[in-house]
Amino acid sequence: MAKFLTLTDKCNLRCAFCYEISPDGAEHTFEAEAASFGPELYAAMHDEGWRDVVITGGEPTIMPTFFEAIAESKRQGYERIIVASNGRRFAYPDFTRRAHQAGLTHANISIFGHDRVIHDGTTKVRGSFEQTSAGIRNLVAAGIDVSCSIVVNRRNVETLEPLMDHIWSLGARRLLVMGLKPFGGAFTERERVFYDFAWGAPFVNAALRHGLARGFEITTMGLPSPPFDVSGTIDDNIRALKYFDYVLKRLNMDVPYCKGHLCDRCFGRQVCAHGADPGQLLICKCKLVTEQTIREAVQAGASTVRQVRDRTDACTGCTTCAPDIKHLIRCEREGRPYDPRDVPLPGATRHGASDATGLTLAGGLREEPAETPEARP
Ligand code: SF4
């Protein structure tokens, strides 16, 4: 993946399942200073090794700093300059042209229905279907590489095939098909957006076959298999698990508000201390190594991350679970439970890394912190 440059947490839509919408109705107020773009992009490229950048939000195109973010990314030599957007602003041809001229190379546009009833009903903004569709068309016409993101939910699960046909007609050829997360707005509106996987999976599986037959390149995230059949797609569940881990650590609640409501339909339960079976919490998300496996390695004599790595295969992917393993070693030796929240929050630039080849990520094995974080009292 890429360096994430977040311009704001504000948005011009209110999508039903948006996990950025706080269940307690807290306002979105964050706006990044343009002066921070240069140092942040420089550090991500020269200290960590990122070559691509995702300009994101909230909705980044509503910010007056949007074009500055693109231009600064280009000036610093980023190879792929990607925007993650709802696409509405790109309905204006001048806006699209200006973004292209500034250096935008790729766009990841969210679209949730094949018609205005489903899409606008999800985004809660009338006219957004027409704007997003026009935006995708304009981006493709400008020569920008477009991928469309679909969040599979109760509203669209039965009509994913016509949605894919609609996206194809707009000219995009790549799709990111994602499952729901139980946080934020998705939790508040859970009765409207979540669905029974056993009932919905046949629709999703048929749509994936349909999209692949059409010629789409499809990446899937957060669709547990079974019941979902993601064969033929680029399976990026590792990134989905890392993102879950990041969100749960950021929530920093003794008990997540979603516990007991959505655990049976939660893709991230393997990385949630309240969802995983005892000992089965995933510590290393790349290699799917559990807490129990690492505790057994420590019991057998491993006392460093390197020794755990040699015995279990953990921390041989992106290596960013090194702080988690180091803390777990200490917990096992002291005979106490492991709480993921006692480990520092993963950096925003690394929680989304599915392929970290060539990168030097903070928190990785080469940069083990000198001190293990203290346990919560
Ligand atoms: S498994 Fe964890 S994150 Fe998932 S719904 Fe349950 S408490 Fe929430």
Boltz pocket constraint, residues with backbone or C-beta under 6 A from the ligand:
constraints:
  - pocket:
      binder: B
      contacts: [[A, 182], [A, 256], [A, 257], [A, 258], [A, 259], [A, 260], [A, 261], [A, 262], [A, 263], [A, 266], [A, 267], [A, 268], [A, 269], [A, 272], [A, 273], [A, 274], [A, 275], [A, 276]]
      max_distance: 6.0
